[in-house]
Amino acid sequence: MFKSSKKKEDSYVCTLDSEVQEKATKELNEDPKTRLLEVKNLKTRLEKVPGLQPRTDVQFLLRFLRARKFDQERTFQLVKNYYDIRLHFPDIFSDLKPTRVRHVFDDGVFEVLKHRDKDGCRIVIFRPEAWDPERYPIIDLLKVVYVLLAKVLEEEVIQVNGVHLISYFSSLTLKQVSQLTPSLAKFFISTIQDVLPMRLKRYDIVKEPALFDVVWAILKPFMKEKLLGRIFLNGDKLDKLHATIQPEFLPSDLGGKLPKHSNKDLIESLLASDAQFEEDNKFGFVKMNVNSDTSVSKSGDADMQGLGGTFKKLEI
């Protein structure tokens, strides 16, 4: 399902079928006749950024162009944000690869469904009930979000159709919530909105308890109106969720007919892709002027000054 990122720039073959290609043309301004020219123009601009050694293969840059509807200026900024945040958060991104967070996958905190929703979006499920904050910090969850979505976004059809997130909050605890500081919340939301080349089309929150109000109060200030308009607080009612994907394709805890984690092959594919992430980690800004005093602690918190400096650099 997922493909290696190591490809020659002149070997690109579009994998979109005619229906998805038409959607890309209408919604994303993608023209098959000028697609490679758009990539070339973006590559030329990126290669002029002082100190930046970017990936410039077609497969990589296309996902950024699609995420910003082939607007060159907005795409250029998105790629810079992508590398800038890596520069300023070495505790998250240094040697980041799937097996570094295997324990999170083993606990079943995340799941990617085999079937897509009615709009063709890839569905990713987050279950904090499976996370024990006394064993590892929330920062490990942020690492998983990054590597998992990075892998999902290699699919060209998902670059066009988008991603559908579902968070199942039924057993949310105070110990878990206490690790979500405003600084980490800002990092998480900014990563989704302004760093990853992703079209987040829908985010369903289900079975949320009263304690979720605290989480919402921390996250909401950092959300743009566009993201807010795509978040649905469902409570115990799953009819709106079921309207987006048939229950027979959902796990049992979401009112479906499948067992949880019935698509383990996909996660195993991700865990076997360390070499790909190691290759990707070679790209970025050359000078890593990192102050160890601003590193993320084992508790999952981070120095507010370090975070503040980073977000001033990101144009969000």
C-alpha positions as CSV (number, residue, x, y, z in Angstrom):
1,M,0.0,0.0,0.0
2,F,2.8,2.4,0.9
3,K,5.7,3.1,-1.3
4,S,9.4,3.9,-0.7
5,S,10.3,7.6,-0.8
6,K,13.6,6.9,-2.6
7,K,12.7,7.5,-6.2
8,K,14.3,9.2,-9.1
9,E,12.8,12.6,-10.0
10,D,12.3,11.5,-13.6
11,S,10.5,8.3,-12.8
12,Y,7.2,9.7,-11.5
13,V,4.1,7.9,-12.7
14,C,0.8,9.2,-11.5
15,T,-1.3,6.5,-9.7
16,L,-4.5,8.5,-9.6
17,D,-7.4,7.0,-11.5
18,S,-9.5,9.2,-13.8
19,E,-12.2,9.9,-11.1
20,V,-9.7,11.0,-8.5
21,Q,-7.7,13.0,-11.1
22,E,-10.8,14.9,-12.0
23,K,-11.4,15.6,-8.3
24,A,-7.8,16.9,-8.0
25,T,-8.3,19.1,-11.0
26,K,-11.6,20.6,-9.7
27,E,-10.7,20.9,-6.0
28,L,-6.9,21.3,-6.0
29,N,-6.2,23.1,-9.3
30,E,-4.0,20.2,-10.4
31,D,-3.3,20.1,-14.1
32,P,-1.6,16.9,-15.3
33,K,-0.1,18.9,-18.2
34,T,1.7,21.4,-15.9
35,R,2.1,19.3,-12.8
36,L,5.8,18.6,-13.2
37,L,6.4,22.2,-14.1
38,E,4.8,23.2,-10.8
39,V,7.1,20.8,-9.0
40,K,10.1,22.2,-10.8
41,N,9.3,25.8,-9.9
42,L,8.8,24.8,-6.2
43,K,12.1,22.9,-6.3
44,T,14.0,25.9,-7.7
45,R,12.7,28.1,-4.9
46,L,13.5,25.7,-2.2
47,E,17.0,25.1,-3.4
48,K,17.6,28.9,-2.9
49,V,16.7,28.8,0.8
50,P,19.9,29.4,2.8
51,G,21.0,26.4,4.8
52,L,18.2,24.1,3.6
53,Q,18.8,20.8,2.0
54,P,15.3,19.7,1.0
55,R,13.9,16.6,-0.6
56,T,13.1,17.5,-4.1
57,D,11.7,14.4,-5.7
58,V,8.3,14.7,-7.4
59,Q,6.5,12.3,-5.1
60,F,7.5,14.4,-2.0
61,L,6.8,17.9,-3.4
62,L,3.6,16.9,-5.0
63,R,1.9,16.2,-1.6
64,F,2.7,19.7,-0.5
65,L,1.4,21.3,-3.7
66,R,-1.8,19.3,-3.3
67,A,-2.2,20.2,0.3
68,R,-2.1,23.9,-0.7
69,K,-4.1,23.6,-3.9
70,F,-1.0,24.3,-6.1
71,D,-0.6,27.8,-4.7
72,Q,3.2,28.2,-5.1
73,E,3.5,30.8,-2.3
74,R,1.5,28.9,0.3
75,T,3.2,25.6,-0.7
76,F,6.6,27.1,-0.4
77,Q,5.8,28.3,3.1
78,L,4.4,24.9,4.1
79,V,7.6,23.1,3.1
80,K,9.7,25.6,5.0
81,N,7.4,25.1,8.1
82,Y,7.9,21.3,7.6
83,Y,11.7,21.6,8.0
84,D,11.7,24.5,10.4
85,I,9.8,22.6,13.1
86,R,12.2,19.7,12.7
87,L,15.1,22.1,13.3
88,H,13.7,23.5,16.5
89,F,12.3,20.3,18.1
90,P,15.2,17.8,18.0
91,D,13.7,15.9,21.0
92,I,10.8,14.9,18.8
93,F,12.4,14.7,15.3
94,S,16.0,13.5,15.9
95,D,16.3,9.9,14.6
96,L,12.5,9.8,14.5
97,K,11.4,6.5,13.0
98,P,8.5,4.1,13.6
99,T,10.3,1.5,15.8
100,R,11.3,4.2,18.3
101,V,7.6,4.3,19.2
102,R,6.7,0.7,18.7
103,H,5.5,0.5,22.3
104,V,2.7,2.9,21.4
105,F,1.6,0.8,18.5
106,D,1.9,-2.4,20.6
107,D,-0.5,-0.9,23.1
108,G,-3.1,-0.2,20.4
109,V,-3.3,3.5,21.0
110,F,-3.7,4.1,17.2
111,E,-5.4,2.2,14.4
112,V,-5.7,2.8,10.6
113,L,-8.7,1.3,9.0
114,K,-8.5,-0.8,5.9
115,H,-11.6,0.8,4.3
116,R,-11.9,4.5,3.6
117,D,-14.9,6.7,4.3
118,K,-17.5,7.6,1.7
119,D,-15.3,10.5,0.5
120,G,-12.3,8.3,0.0
121,C,-10.5,9.6,3.1
122,R,-8.1,7.4,5.1
123,I,-9.4,6.8,8.6
124,V,-7.1,7.0,11.6
125,I,-8.4,6.2,15.1
126,F,-6.9,7.4,18.4
127,R,-7.7,5.6,21.6
128,P,-6.2,7.3,24.7
129,E,-7.7,4.6,26.9
130,A,-4.9,2.4,25.8
131,W,-2.2,4.9,26.8
132,D,-0.7,4.6,30.3
133,P,0.9,8.0,31.1
134,E,3.0,6.5,33.8
135,R,4.8,4.3,31.3
136,Y,5.6,6.9,28.7
137,P,4.9,10.6,28.1
138,I,2.5,12.3,25.7
139,I,5.4,13.3,23.6
140,D,5.6,9.7,22.3
141,L,2.0,10.0,21.1
142,L,3.0,13.1,19.1
143,K,5.8,11.2,17.5
144,V,3.4,8.5,16.5
145,V,1.0,11.0,15.0
146,Y,3.8,12.4,12.9
147,V,5.3,9.1,11.6
148,L,1.8,7.6,11.0
149,L,0.4,10.5,9.1
150,A,3.6,10.9,7.1
151,K,3.2,7.3,6.0
152,V,-0.5,7.6,5.2
153,L,0.2,10.7,3.1
154,E,2.4,8.8,0.7
155,E,-0.7,7.5,-0.9
156,E,-1.5,9.8,-3.8
157,V,-5.3,9.1,-3.5
158,I,-5.1,10.2,0.1
159,Q,-3.2,13.4,-0.8
160,V,-6.3,14.3,-2.9
161,N,-9.1,12.8,-0.8
162,G,-7.7,13.6,2.6
163,V,-7.6,12.1,6.1
164,H,-10.5,11.4,8.6
165,L,-9.4,11.4,12.2
166,I,-11.5,9.7,15.0
167,S,-10.7,10.1,18.7
168,Y,-12.4,7.7,21.2
169,F,-12.3,9.4,24.6
170,S,-14.6,7.3,26.7
171,S,-11.9,6.4,29.4
172,L,-10.1,9.7,29.5
173,T,-8.2,10.2,32.8
174,L,-7.0,13.2,34.7
175,K,-3.4,11.9,34.6
176,Q,-3.6,11.9,30.8
177,V,-5.1,15.3,30.5
178,S,-2.5,16.8,32.9
179,Q,0.2,16.0,30.3
180,L,-1.4,18.1,27.6
181,T,0.2,21.5,28.4
182,P,-0.7,24.6,26.3
183,S,2.7,24.4,24.7
184,L,2.3,20.8,23.5
185,A,-1.3,21.5,22.4
186,K,0.0,24.4,20.3
187,F,2.7,22.2,18.8
188,F,0.2,19.5,17.9
189,I,-2.4,21.8,16.3
190,S,0.2,23.8,14.4
191,T,1.7,20.5,13.1
192,I,-1.7,19.5,11.7
193,Q,-2.6,22.9,10.3
194,D,0.7,24.3,9.1
195,V,3.4,21.6,8.9
196,L,2.1,18.3,7.5
197,P,1.0,18.2,3.8
198,M,-2.4,16.9,4.8
199,R,-6.0,17.7,3.9
200,L,-7.8,17.0,7.2
201,K,-11.3,16.6,6.0
202,R,-13.1,15.5,9.1
203,Y,-12.3,15.0,12.8
204,D,-14.8,13.0,14.9
205,I,-14.7,13.1,18.7
206,V,-16.8,10.3,20.2
207,K,-17.7,9.2,23.7
208,E,-16.2,12.3,25.2
209,P,-16.7,12.6,29.0
210,A,-17.1,15.8,30.9
211,L,-13.3,15.9,31.4
212,F,-12.9,16.4,27.7
213,D,-14.0,20.0,28.3
214,V,-10.6,20.6,29.7
215,V,-8.9,19.2,26.7
216,W,-11.1,21.2,24.4
217,A,-10.3,24.4,26.3
218,I,-6.6,23.8,25.8
219,L,-6.7,22.9,22.1
220,K,-9.4,25.2,20.7
221,P,-7.5,28.6,21.0
222,F,-4.9,27.3,18.5
223,M,-7.4,26.1,15.9
224,K,-8.2,28.1,12.8
225,E,-11.8,28.4,11.7
226,K,-11.3,25.9,8.9
227,L,-10.3,23.2,11.3
228,L,-13.0,24.1,13.8
229,G,-15.6,23.6,11.1
230,R,-14.4,20.1,10.5
231,I,-14.5,18.9,14.1
232,F,-17.6,17.0,15.3
233,L,-18.4,16.4,18.9
234,N,-20.6,13.3,18.8
235,G,-20.9,12.2,22.4
236,D,-22.6,8.8,22.6
237,K,-24.5,9.3,19.3
238,L,-22.7,7.6,16.4
239,D,-25.3,8.2,13.6
240,K,-23.3,11.1,12.1
241,L,-20.2,9.0,12.1
242,H,-22.0,6.1,10.5
243,A,-23.2,8.4,7.8
244,T,-19.6,8.8,6.7
245,I,-18.6,5.2,6.8
246,Q,-20.6,2.0,6.9
247,P,-20.7,0.2,10.3
248,E,-19.5,-3.0,8.7
249,F,-16.1,-1.3,8.1
250,L,-15.8,0.1,11.6
251,P,-14.5,-1.6,14.8
252,S,-17.0,-2.7,17.5
253,D,-16.3,0.2,19.9
254,L,-17.5,2.6,17.2
255,G,-20.7,0.7,16.6
256,G,-19.2,-1.4,13.9
257,K,-18.9,-5.1,13.1
258,L,-15.1,-5.5,13.0
259,P,-12.8,-6.3,15.9
260,K,-10.5,-3.6,17.0
261,H,-7.1,-3.6,15.2
262,S,-8.3,-5.9,12.4
263,N,-5.9,-4.2,10.0
264,K,-2.5,-4.9,11.7
265,D,-0.7,-5.4,8.4
266,L,-0.7,-1.7,7.8
267,I,0.9,-0.9,11.1
268,E,3.5,-3.7,10.5
269,S,4.3,-2.1,7.1
270,L,4.9,1.2,8.9
271,L,7.2,-0.5,11.5
272,A,9.2,-2.1,8.8
273,S,10.0,1.3,7.1
274,D,12.7,2.6,9.4
275,A,15.2,2.8,6.6
276,Q,12.9,5.2,4.7
277,F,12.5,7.5,7.7
278,E,16.3,7.4,8.3
279,E,16.8,8.5,4.7
280,D,14.2,11.3,5.1
281,N,16.0,12.5,8.3
282,K,19.0,13.3,6.2
283,F,17.2,16.3,4.7
284,G,16.5,19.7,6.4
285,F,18.4,22.7,7.6
286,V,22.1,22.2,7.8
287,K,22.9,24.1,11.0
288,M,21.3,22.6,14.1
289,N,21.8,25.3,16.7
290,V,19.8,23.7,19.5
291,N,19.9,24.8,23.1
292,S,19.6,21.7,25.3
293,D,17.8,23.8,28.0
294,T,14.8,24.0,25.7
295,S,14.4,20.3,25.2
296,V,11.3,18.3,25.9
297,S,11.4,16.6,29.3
298,K,10.5,13.0,30.1
299,S,7.2,14.3,31.5
300,G,6.2,15.4,28.0
301,D,6.2,19.1,28.8
302,A,8.5,21.6,27.1
303,D,10.1,24.9,27.8
304,M,7.6,27.7,26.9
305,Q,10.3,30.0,25.7
306,G,11.7,27.5,23.2
307,L,8.2,26.7,21.9
308,G,7.3,30.4,21.6
309,G,10.4,31.1,19.6
310,T,9.7,28.3,17.2
311,F,6.1,29.3,16.5
312,K,7.2,32.9,15.8
313,K,9.2,31.4,13.0
314,L,6.4,29.4,11.6
315,E,4.0,31.4,9.5
316,I,0.7,30.0,10.6
